[in-house]
Amino acid sequence: MSYWQMQLNKENDDEFYDIKQLLIETRVIGMDYNETNAKEVNEFEILMHKGDIVLIRNYNKAIALVQITGLFNDLGRNKNKPNLDWFRFRRQVKVLVFLNNKVLPFSVNKKVIECIQEDNNSSFEYIHKFYLKNKE
């Protein structure tokens, strides 16, 4: 099992999306494709696995801790996507806990998705603490 952090906002989009509502209604996380995020899409497809724990954030605010329950799914370029999300690439999740927009106690980078290693102490410890409190 690995820990991740992931940003679910549309790139270059000023519209506000209710990420909590998205998680409740769709039970998926995901991303779209552009010329600059091929490496991140590859990580989402190849390196992320069922059972992994993901901190969903909106910039520096924690939204939820989720567990991956589904395989990577590509809706393709021409498929109709549900109205609530824009994800071409997606995985099903189970929400472990909503974190109510808590300001993260560590700095975040601009990457959409990042695997968190134990040596990345502050973010690893934050995710690990909430996972231990909320795992089944």
RALINHU-V701247 format. One record per residue. RES is the residue in one small letter. PHI is phi in whole degrees, -180 to 180 (NA if undefined). OMEGA is omega in radians with two decimals (none if undefined). Layout:
res->RES phi->PHI omega->OMEGA
res->RES phi->PHI omega->OMEGA
//
This chain:
res->m phi->NA omega->3.11
res->s phi->-121 omega->3.04
res->y phi->-104 omega->3.14
res->w phi->-135 omega->2.85
res->q phi->-127 omega->-3.03
res->m phi->-146 omega->3.09
res->q phi->-101 omega->-3.08
res->l phi->-107 omega->-3.14
res->n phi->-85 omega->3.03
res->k phi->-71 omega->3.09
res->e phi->-73 omega->3.08
res->n phi->54 omega->-3.13
res->d phi->-132 omega->-3.10
res->d phi->-85 omega->-3.14
res->e phi->-66 omega->3.12
res->f phi->-88 omega->3.08
res->y phi->-118 omega->3.12
res->d phi->-82 omega->-3.05
res->i phi->-66 omega->3.10
res->k phi->-61 omega->3.12
res->q phi->-63 omega->3.10
res->l phi->-59 omega->-3.14
res->l phi->-66 omega->3.14
res->i phi->-65 omega->-3.02
res->e phi->-81 omega->-3.05
res->t phi->-105 omega->-3.04
res->r phi->51 omega->3.05
res->v phi->-135 omega->2.91
res->i phi->-122 omega->-3.14
res->g phi->179 omega->-3.12
res->m phi->-155 omega->3.04
res->d phi->-101 omega->-3.12
res->y phi->-113 omega->2.91
res->n phi->-144 omega->-3.04
res->e phi->-64 omega->-3.03
res->t phi->-100 omega->-3.04
res->n phi->-115 omega->-3.13
res->a phi->-58 omega->3.13
res->k phi->-64 omega->-3.14
res->e phi->-68 omega->3.07
res->v phi->-62 omega->3.11
res->n phi->-61 omega->3.09
res->e phi->-61 omega->3.14
res->f phi->-63 omega->-3.13
res->e phi->-81 omega->-2.94
res->i phi->-93 omega->-3.00
res->l phi->-88 omega->3.13
res->m phi->-82 omega->-3.08
res->h phi->-133 omega->3.02
res->k phi->-56 omega->-3.12
res->g phi->96 omega->3.11
res->d phi->-64 omega->-3.11
res->i phi->-109 omega->-3.07
res->v phi->-127 omega->2.99
res->l phi->-84 omega->3.08
res->i phi->-90 omega->-3.09
res->r phi->-131 omega->2.99
res->n phi->-121 omega->-3.00
res->y phi->57 omega->-3.07
res->n phi->-102 omega->3.14
res->k phi->-117 omega->3.14
res->a phi->-80 omega->-3.14
res->i phi->-100 omega->-3.07
res->a phi->-161 omega->2.97
res->l phi->-113 omega->-3.10
res->v phi->-125 omega->3.06
res->q phi->-118 omega->3.13
res->i phi->-69 omega->3.13
res->t phi->-119 omega->-3.07
res->g phi->-128 omega->3.10
res->l phi->-78 omega->3.06
res->f phi->-60 omega->3.13
res->n phi->-134 omega->3.10
res->d phi->-110 omega->3.13
res->l phi->-77 omega->-3.14
res->g phi->81 omega->-3.06
res->r phi->-75 omega->-3.01
res->n phi->-105 omega->-3.13
res->k phi->-80 omega->3.03
res->n phi->-75 omega->3.12
res->k phi->-102 omega->3.08
res->p phi->-58 omega->-3.09
res->n phi->-62 omega->-3.01
res->l phi->-78 omega->-3.11
res->d phi->-133 omega->-3.05
res->w phi->-123 omega->-2.98
res->f phi->-79 omega->2.95
res->r phi->-75 omega->-3.14
res->f phi->-105 omega->-3.05
res->r phi->-150 omega->3.03
res->r phi->-140 omega->3.06
res->q phi->-76 omega->-3.11
res->v phi->-139 omega->2.94
res->k phi->-116 omega->3.11
res->v phi->-76 omega->3.08
res->l phi->-87 omega->3.14
res->v phi->-165 omega->2.97
res->f phi->-89 omega->-3.04
res->l phi->-106 omega->2.93
res->n phi->53 omega->3.04
res->n phi->59 omega->3.08
res->k phi->-64 omega->3.07
res->v phi->-68 omega->-3.10
res->l phi->-70 omega->-3.12
res->p phi->-84 omega->3.11
res->f phi->-145 omega->-3.14
res->s phi->-78 omega->3.12
res->v phi->-116 omega->3.09
res->n phi->-96 omega->-3.06
res->k phi->-88 omega->3.14
res->k phi->-66 omega->3.10
res->v phi->-71 omega->-3.09
res->i phi->-141 omega->-3.14
res->e phi->-152 omega->3.02
res->c phi->-79 omega->-3.08
res->i phi->-100 omega->3.14
res->q phi->-96 omega->-3.14
res->e phi->-59 omega->-3.12
res->d phi->-76 omega->3.02
res->n phi->-89 omega->-2.86
res->n phi->-50 omega->-2.99
res->s phi->-66 omega->3.14
res->s phi->-72 omega->3.10
res->f phi->-62 omega->-3.12
res->e phi->-63 omega->3.13
res->y phi->-62 omega->-3.14
res->i phi->-65 omega->-3.10
res->h phi->-61 omega->3.14
res->k phi->-60 omega->-3.13
res->f phi->-70 omega->3.09
res->y phi->-65 omega->-3.12
res->l phi->-62 omega->3.13
res->k phi->-73 omega->-2.95
res->n phi->-123 omega->3.11
res->k phi->-74 omega->-3.12
res->e phi->-79 omega->none
//
